[in-house]
Amino acid sequence: MSTFLTRAALAAIAPAATMLALAVPAAAQPAPPPPPPPNCTAADLAGVMAGVTASTSAYLFTHPDVNDFFTSLRGKPRDEMKTAVEDYIAARPDVGDALRAIRQPSVDFRNRCG
């Protein structure tokens, strides 16, 4: 009789144990992230950056003095470049404003899409 009771107990417990074993890993996994907002794909970013790059190129070609300055930074250490750009922009706020306006679509994209 004890064998019968053991088998009956296992028959009753086994389905519950199986359900618990399946539920625990599913509950332990994080929920998938929410989908990105519309127009936030890699292709959208590439399009925005292509526009920013084209506008930057056009600005530099039409402002040879600014082009010459940025070209002169080639090969300098990063910290030296940063200081030189900050000093250049501080002395020419119109250049800083123009370059910020050109980059604004990329800033907007990152703010919207993360």
Stockholm file with secondary structure:
# STOCKHOLM 1.0

chainA/1-114         MSTFLTRAALAAIAPAATMLALAVPAAAQPAPPPPPPPNCTAADLAGVMAGVTASTSAYLFTHPDVNDFFTSLRGKPRDEMKTAVEDYIAARPDVGDALRAIRQPSVDFRNRCG
#=GR chainA/1-114 SS CHHHHHHHHHHHHHHHHHHHHHHHHHHHSCCCCCCCCTTCSHHHHHHHHHHHHHHHHHHHHHCHHHHHHHHHTTTSCHHHHHHHHHHHHHHCHHHHHHHHHHHHHHHHHHHHHC
#=GC SS_cons         CHHHHHHHHHHHHHHHHHHHHHHHHHHHSCCCCCCCCTTCSHHHHHHHHHHHHHHHHHHHHHCHHHHHHHHHTTTSCHHHHHHHHHHHHHHCHHHHHHHHHHHHHHHHHHHHHC
//
